[in-house]
Amino acid sequence: QLFWEKRLQGLSASDVSEQIIKSMELPKGLQGVGPGASTESLLSAVASALHTSSAPITGQNSAAVEKNPGIWLNTSQPLCKAFVVTDDDIR
């Protein structure tokens, strides 16, 4: 599926006492694109890209992806704007 992350929307992890585990905060420069972009779906997409590919993750390089992500999509990259990881992000 092209927008598989949408299937995971509204789901969250919980611990053994069924308390919802808080999602991690993403750097401010990491912004999702596409239909229904949310922090949770972006986190799922980035985690999946890290586990399934050895290629660098750069995000969607085309500015046109915001207009119609179904046409201008680079399927090897998560649905986020192109980004660069800085030393401050690592700290």
C-alpha positions, 0 to 999 in steps of 0.5 A: 500500500502506498500510504500504509502508515494510515492503517496504524493511526490511532494505535499506540503501544502500552506496557504490561499494566496497559498504560499507554507509552508516550511517543517520542518527540521528533526533531522540529526539522522533521515534518510529515507530508501527505494526506493525514500526516501526523507525528505518530505516522511519521515516526512509524515511517521513519522507523520502518525505513531505518529497519528495511533499508540500508540507504540513507533517509533523506525524506521526499526531495520533490516540493511537488509531493505536497500537492499530490503525494500519489504522483510525486512520491519517492517510495524508498523514502518516508513521507516527510519533507527533506531534512538534514540531521544537525549536531543539535539534533543528535545532542 
